[in-house]
Amino acid sequence: MMTRSHAPQLTRWVATLSLLVLCGAGCKEAQRPAHLPEPKAPSSEPTTVYATPESGRMRVPTSDGKACFVVGFEPASPKVGELFLAHTQVLGPGCNGPLAEAEFSLDATMPDHAHGMVTRPVHEAAPGTGNWTTKGMKFHMPGYWKVDLKAGEHAASLNWNQSAAAQ
């Protein structure tokens, strides 16, 4: 028996399934899910990029244009509940040249559910290269995850659709 509390989840599931079917039909660029807000005009807020497994390595510029992050997961389509790596390169203005920052963080939350990951990722740097490997990532349930990236004063985020089919 379905109750009213299940209706929003069912609606999101149907919207997600529709998006996956459309992307499977040949779209190359990730599209913004209908239930997520439009990205805002440039400001001091982190830039939001919408990503799906089909996107491969994702280029995520900061809203001020002073840096960008290039992020890739290993495996490229993480499975629900399994550990994976995130490889991030921090680049300077115009996404050119490495930006070696002393501090880096990458974390993920599910805004629709008001919780984060069940793991505490660890970040390892390749000194002076702007390259970071994050170990211990786990999307423990399907749905939309907001991945927040921060290097020094630079911040950006991307929304990731963790497919239930990737189980």
C-alpha positions in Angstrom: 0.0 0.0 0.0 1.4 3.4 -1.0 1.0 6.3 1.4 1.3 10.0 0.8 4.8 9.9 2.2 5.9 7.6 -0.6 4.5 9.8 -3.4 7.5 12.3 -3.5 10.0 9.4 -3.5 8.0 7.7 -6.3 7.9 10.9 -8.3 11.7 11.4 -7.9 12.2 7.8 -8.9 10.1 8.1 -12.1 11.9 11.4 -12.9 15.3 9.8 -12.4 14.3 6.8 -14.5 13.0 9.1 -17.3 16.3 11.0 -17.2 18.3 7.8 -17.4 16.3 6.5 -20.3 16.8 9.8 -22.2 20.5 9.8 -21.5 20.7 6.2 -22.6 19.2 7.4 -25.9 22.3 9.4 -26.7 22.6 12.6 -24.8 26.2 13.5 -24.1 25.8 16.2 -21.5 24.2 15.8 -18.1 20.9 17.6 -17.7 19.6 19.2 -14.6 17.0 17.1 -12.9 13.6 18.8 -12.8 13.3 18.8 -9.0 16.6 20.6 -8.5 16.8 24.4 -8.6 18.4 26.3 -11.5 22.0 27.2 -10.8 22.4 30.8 -9.8 24.2 33.5 -11.7 27.9 33.9 -10.8 28.4 34.9 -7.2 30.6 34.0 -4.3 28.6 30.8 -3.9 30.3 27.6 -5.2 29.5 26.7 -8.8 27.2 23.7 -9.2 27.7 21.2 -12.1 25.2 18.4 -12.8 27.0 15.1 -13.5 26.1 11.5 -14.3 28.3 8.5 -14.9 28.2 9.3 -18.7 30.0 12.5 -18.0 33.4 10.8 -17.3 35.9 13.3 -15.9 34.0 16.4 -14.7 35.3 20.0 -15.0 33.9 22.1 -12.2 34.9 25.8 -12.3 34.6 28.0 -9.2 32.1 30.9 -9.6 34.9 33.5 -9.3 36.8 31.8 -12.2 40.0 31.7 -10.1 40.2 27.9 -10.1 38.6 24.8 -11.3 38.4 21.2 -10.3 38.7 18.2 -12.7 37.1 15.2 -10.9 36.9 11.6 -11.9 35.7 8.5 -10.0 37.4 5.1 -10.0 35.5 3.2 -11.1 33.8 5.8 -13.3 30.3 4.6 -12.3 30.6 3.7 -8.6 28.2 1.0 -7.3 25.8 1.8 -4.5 27.3 0.8 -1.2 30.8 0.1 -2.5 34.0 2.1 -1.8 35.5 4.0 -4.6 38.3 6.6 -5.3 37.9 10.2 -6.4 40.8 11.7 -8.4 40.8 15.5 -8.4 43.1 18.0 -10.1 43.0 21.5 -8.8 43.7 24.0 -11.7 44.2 27.8 -11.8 42.3 30.4 -13.7 40.7 29.2 -16.9 41.3 25.6 -15.8 44.9 26.0 -16.8 48.0 24.9 -14.9 48.0 23.1 -11.6 47.1 25.0 -8.5 49.0 23.5 -5.5 46.9 24.2 -2.4 47.9 23.2 1.1 44.4 22.3 2.1 41.9 20.2 0.1 38.5 18.6 1.0 35.9 16.6 -0.9 32.8 15.5 0.8 29.3 14.4 -0.3 25.8 14.9 1.1 22.3 14.0 0.0 20.3 17.3 0.3 17.0 15.6 -0.2 17.6 13.4 2.8 19.7 15.8 4.9 22.6 13.4 5.5 26.1 12.7 4.3 28.2 9.6 3.6 28.7 6.9 6.1 32.4 7.0 5.6 35.1 9.6 6.3 37.2 10.0 3.2 41.0 10.6 3.4 42.7 12.9 0.9 46.3 12.3 -0.3 48.2 14.8 -2.3 50.9 14.5 -5.0 53.0 17.4 -3.8 53.2 20.5 -6.1 51.0 19.0 -8.8 47.5 20.0 -7.7 46.5 16.3 -7.8 44.6 14.7 -5.0 43.3 11.2 -4.5 40.4 10.8 -2.1 40.0 7.3 -0.6 37.0 6.0 1.3 34.2 7.5 -0.8 30.9 5.6 -0.7 27.4 6.5 -2.0 25.5 4.2 0.3 22.2 4.8 -1.3 20.8 5.8 -4.8 19.7 9.3 -5.5 21.2 12.8 -5.9 24.4 13.5 -4.1 26.0 17.0 -3.8 29.8 16.6 -3.9 31.5 19.6 -2.3 35.1 20.5 -3.4 37.3 22.9 -1.6 41.0 23.9 -2.1 42.2 26.7 0.0 39.8 29.6 -0.6 38.3 28.0 -3.8 35.1 26.1 -3.7 32.7 24.4 -6.1 30.2 21.6 -6.1 28.6 19.1 -8.4 25.4 17.1 -8.2 25.8 13.4 -8.9 22.9 11.1 -9.7 23.8 7.7 -8.1 21.7 5.3 -10.1 20.0 2.4 -8.3 20.9 0.3 -11.3 24.6 0.6 -10.2 24.1 -1.9 -7.5 
